[in-house]
Amino acid sequence: MLDGEYVLPLRWSDDSELADLTDYLRRLTAEIPVTVVDGSPPELFARHAAAWAGLVRHLRPEPWPGPNGKVAGVVTGVRAARSERIVLADDDVRYDRAALARVLAQLDDADVVRPQNVFRPTPWHARWDTGRTLLNRAFAADYPGTYALRRSPFLAMGGYRGDVLFENLEMVRTLRAHGGREQRANDVFVPRRPPTAAHFWSQRPRQAYDDLAQPWRLVAALALWPVVLEGVLRRRPLRLAALAAGVVLTAEIGRRRDDGRTAFGATSPLWAPVWLLERGLFSWLALDARFRRGGVAYGGSRLRTAASMPWSLRAHPRPPLTGHSGGPSTDACPAAPPGHRLP
């Protein structure tokens, strides 16, 4: 059994993926203790409890300020964790033992570790979104649906805001603002199930809105369509072809970084211009949502803030959290051995 704990925040409105997730949890619990923080409606919660009886520790999320339910699930899971070393993962992430061991081991020298998600399988919309992944890798690192972190720094930073859209960035920025160390594990490839095509399209406005927390990205995205339209109106195809070729070349740099060619197909960079055109369009719509509509639609409300700026987090630190044994649970699995605490 690995020295750590796996925390999975979950909120489902239907159980179409229950069999697949249950099969994954059955394999996963042979490697590491698992806590599922389940904010699903009561009838689904009860069904999950029956399916996972004796397999995982199954908790309800505790109240947390803000409408972003994932933050409540993460905070509840970390506070209830029985190990210092924690792997946080969305319900579509699929670790194997080797990847788990690598991200947990990197916590020897870091407070949070950011691995690289890779879509498996790869329908057309997954290849489309892989263009984003490769461009992110070319400049720094992608934002995955999973992180490894140390519990004590998370508690010391007081959790993080639950009224932001880009909750992963908010968590990492809050940790950095409290002196935490981040490790970008671009060569640890963790499979992730792609969304349905319909869900992919529904994500476009919200993912573009995330860039409001990263101004340089937003400015670059907003500038794209004026450049493209200028090239079309002035009939400058060579300029447009050079722009597209530059984007593909940048994505190929991202594919080659940190053994990326072992995880991303040779044609993956060709999707980068398509993704960039999409992001440029939806970035203008994100500005409209921010200034005319008061934010982006999320769970029946509107979220105004994508994520806090680093200077704001440093200027307004949060009070520390205390750990606890968790809320109502079902069928707790044996506690993991305590992780090694770094000085």
Secondary structure, DSSP 4 states (H G I P E B T S, - for coil): --SSEEEEEE--S--TTHHHHHHHHHHHTTTS-EEEEE-S-HHHHHHHHHHTTTTSEEEPPPP-SSS-HHHHHHHHHHHH-SSSEEEEE-TTB---HHHHHHHHHGGGS-SEEEEEEEESS--HHHHHHHHHHHHHHHHS----SEEEEEHHHHHHTT---SSBS-HHHHHHHHHHHTT--EEEEEEEEEEEPPPPHHHHHHHHHHHHHGGGGSHHHHHHHHHHHHHHHHHHHTT-HHHHHHHHHHHHHHHHHHHHGGGGGGTS-TTGGGGHHHHHHHHHHHHHHHHHHHHHSSSEEETTEEE-BSS--HHHHHHSPPPPP-----SSEESPPPPPPPPPPP-
